[in-house]
């Protein structure tokens, strides 16, 4: 498929595209989660690489206090630096890794709601904080959940029970 603005709509960019002639929906982003975490991952890798390159022999973290070869380092050597990265945002939130190199997640729990005119909307109904102490990792605002008809409290209690179960399984998995 071709149009005036692009050589091949399904293909790669040509460099001749004109942003002002593209449909506005191309630029619409309702969820910045993916770009946010891609940005954090890039920063974490950049910081880890910086730390690897700053290593001084006789002060290194490896056997005999050695450093990784900057031109031929091994994945496990880079992993050592990645899991020790601590990033802090301008809002004060911290992005850290555990001893396995996993980040401790912080998620918004969203309720997807189909409106009467067949558009969808997302309502934040809670959060999951992997760094919170056990028993307070999941916080639900039950009144924000839009249940249909006569079902409300019973379903909320069932959802909370299921979330507690999933959090418990996640905690067990992370401790392995």
C-alpha positions, -999 to 999 in steps of 0.1 A, spaced: 0 0 0 14 34 -9 3 70 -3 17 105 -11 35 108 22 52 75 22 68 52 -3 55 20 13 30 22 43 40 -13 54 77 -8 49 105 11 65 107 49 68 121 66 37 132 99 53 108 118 31 78 115 54 61 147 66 50 146 102 24 174 97 5 153 71 3 121 93 -30 113 111 -30 126 147 -37 91 160 -1 81 151 11 104 179 -15 95 205 -1 76 234 -23 67 263 2 44 280 38 54 285 47 22 304 67 7 276 87 38 267 93 45 304 108 11 311 128 11 278 142 44 290 150 30 325 166 -1 309 188 21 287 198 42 316 206 11 337 228 -4 309 245 29 303 253 33 340 265 -3 343 288 2 312 301 34 327 309 16 360 326 -13 341 347 12 322 357 31 353 371 0 371 407 2 381 428 -29 383 437 -40 418 403 -24 429 380 -45 407 351 -66 419 363 -99 404 389 -126 414 422 -111 424 405 -77 425 405 -76 387 384 -57 362 365 -68 331 383 -62 298 364 -32 283 368 -46 248 359 -82 255 338 -84 287 316 -114 294 278 -112 300 283 -123 337 307 -94 342 282 -69 328 255 -85 349 276 -78 380 274 -41 373 238 -40 361 225 -56 394 243 -29 414 228 0 395 206 24 415 187 50 395 168 78 411 142 99 392 136 136 396 104 127 417 125 107 441 114 73 431 142 47 430 148 20 403 169 -8 417 177 -45 411 177 -74 435 206 -99 438 191 -118 408 191 -87 386 153 -84 387 138 -50 392 112 -47 419 80 -38 400 56 -10 406 24 -14 386 -9 4 384 -38 -19 384 -62 -8 357 -98 -15 351 -107 -16 314 -141 -2 309 -161 -2 277 -184 28 275 -219 29 260 -206 45 228 -181 16 224 -150 35 233 -127 22 261 -113 39 291 -89 28 318 -95 36 354 -67 31 380 -81 9 407 -50 1 427 -13 -5 427 12 -33 431 45 -24 447 70 -52 447 92 -33 472 65 -29 498 65 -51 529 45 -84 527 8 -77 532 9 -43 517 22 -49 482 -13 -47 467 -35 -17 474 -70 -17 458 -95 11 457 -126 -11 455 -149 19 450 -131 27 418 -141 -6 402 -172 -3 381 -191 -36 385 -223 -41 366 -257 -48 382 -261 -64 416 -225 -77 419 -201 -54 438 -187 -64 472 -186 -102 466 -166 -97 434 -143 -72 450 -135 -97 478 -129 -125 452 -106 -103 432 -87 -92 464 -83 -129 474 -70 -138 440 -45 -109 440 -33 -119 475 -27 -154 461 -8 -141 431 13 -118 452 22 -147 475 32 -168 445 53 -139 431 70 -134 465 78 -171 467 92 -171 431 114 -140 438 129 -156 469 142 -186 449 
